[in-house]
Amino acid sequence: MYLAAAGVGMLGVVDDDVVSLSNLQRQIIHTTPDIGRRKVDSAPKQIHALNPHVRFAAHATRLDADNALALIGSYDLVLGRIRPYSKPAIWFPTHVSWPASR
């Protein structure tokens, strides 16, 4: 939300999860009516309320070493969040090999 408020022109989100009640106290981009919706489907509503000029790309999948370059290779800046309680298959940004032309 802060990036949209700051005027970033394009935001891409990779997330395969749905909004649950336990998300609401820490993920303020979602609201109670969003419970059960995919997070990538509920987020644009708040983003566009802050800044209607922001383009939003939703990727409703889990980021992993096999799809990382295809999903995030076209972005200039990539921010990631790895939960400390994640399942054993954790993606780390160092697993992505960037093309020499980047």
C-alpha positions as CSV (number, residue, x, y, z in Angstrom):
1,M,0.0,0.0,0.0
2,Y,2.9,2.4,0.8
3,L,4.3,1.8,-2.7
4,A,1.0,2.7,-4.3
5,A,0.6,5.8,-2.2
6,A,4.2,6.8,-3.1
7,G,3.3,6.6,-6.8
8,V,5.0,3.5,-8.0
9,G,3.5,2.8,-11.4
10,M,3.4,-1.0,-11.5
11,L,3.0,-3.5,-8.7
12,G,3.1,-7.2,-9.2
13,V,2.0,-9.6,-6.4
14,V,2.8,-13.4,-6.3
15,D,0.6,-15.2,-3.7
16,D,-1.4,-18.4,-3.8
17,D,-3.1,-17.9,-0.5
18,V,-6.6,-16.7,0.4
19,V,-7.6,-14.1,3.0
20,S,-8.4,-15.5,6.4
21,L,-9.6,-13.9,9.6
22,S,-6.2,-14.3,11.2
23,N,-4.6,-12.2,8.4
24,L,-6.6,-9.0,9.1
25,Q,-4.7,-7.7,12.1
26,R,-1.4,-7.7,10.2
27,Q,-2.3,-7.5,6.5
28,I,-4.3,-4.3,6.5
29,I,-4.7,-4.4,2.7
30,H,-7.5,-6.9,3.2
31,T,-10.9,-6.4,5.0
32,T,-13.5,-8.6,6.5
33,P,-15.6,-8.9,3.3
34,D,-12.4,-10.3,1.6
35,I,-12.2,-13.4,3.8
36,G,-12.1,-16.4,1.5
37,R,-11.0,-14.5,-1.6
38,R,-7.6,-14.9,-3.1
39,K,-5.2,-12.3,-1.8
40,V,-4.2,-11.2,-5.3
41,D,-7.9,-10.6,-6.1
42,S,-8.6,-8.5,-3.0
43,A,-5.5,-6.4,-2.9
44,P,-6.1,-4.3,-6.1
45,K,-9.3,-2.8,-4.5
46,Q,-7.2,-1.1,-1.8
47,I,-4.3,-0.3,-4.1
48,H,-6.6,1.5,-6.6
49,A,-8.4,3.3,-3.8
50,L,-5.1,4.9,-2.8
51,N,-3.9,5.5,-6.4
52,P,-6.0,4.7,-9.4
53,H,-3.1,5.1,-11.7
54,V,-1.2,2.1,-10.4
55,R,-1.1,-0.9,-12.6
56,F,-1.5,-4.2,-10.7
57,A,-0.4,-7.6,-11.9
58,A,-1.8,-10.6,-10.0
59,H,0.1,-13.9,-10.0
60,A,-2.0,-16.4,-8.1
61,T,0.7,-19.0,-7.7
62,R,3.5,-19.9,-5.3
63,L,6.9,-18.5,-6.1
64,D,9.6,-21.1,-6.4
65,A,13.0,-21.6,-8.1
66,D,11.3,-23.0,-11.2
67,N,9.0,-20.1,-12.0
68,A,10.8,-17.2,-10.3
69,L,12.6,-15.8,-13.4
70,A,9.4,-15.9,-15.5
71,L,7.3,-14.2,-12.8
72,I,9.7,-11.5,-11.5
73,G,12.2,-11.2,-14.3
74,S,10.6,-8.1,-15.8
75,Y,10.4,-6.1,-12.6
76,D,13.0,-3.5,-11.6
77,L,12.7,-4.1,-7.9
78,V,11.6,-7.3,-6.1
79,L,10.6,-7.4,-2.5
80,G,10.0,-10.7,-0.8
81,R,8.6,-12.0,2.5
82,I,9.4,-15.4,3.7
83,R,7.4,-16.5,6.7
84,P,9.4,-18.1,9.6
85,Y,6.7,-20.7,9.9
86,S,6.7,-21.7,6.2
87,K,6.5,-25.2,4.9
88,P,9.9,-26.8,4.1
89,A,9.9,-25.7,0.4
90,I,11.1,-22.1,0.8
91,W,12.2,-19.9,-2.1
92,F,15.2,-17.7,-1.6
93,P,16.0,-14.8,-3.9
94,T,19.5,-16.1,-4.4
95,H,18.1,-19.0,-6.4
96,V,17.3,-16.8,-9.3
97,S,19.9,-16.3,-12.0
98,W,19.5,-12.9,-13.6
99,P,20.4,-12.5,-17.3
100,A,23.6,-10.6,-18.0
101,S,21.7,-7.9,-19.9
102,R,19.7,-6.9,-16.7
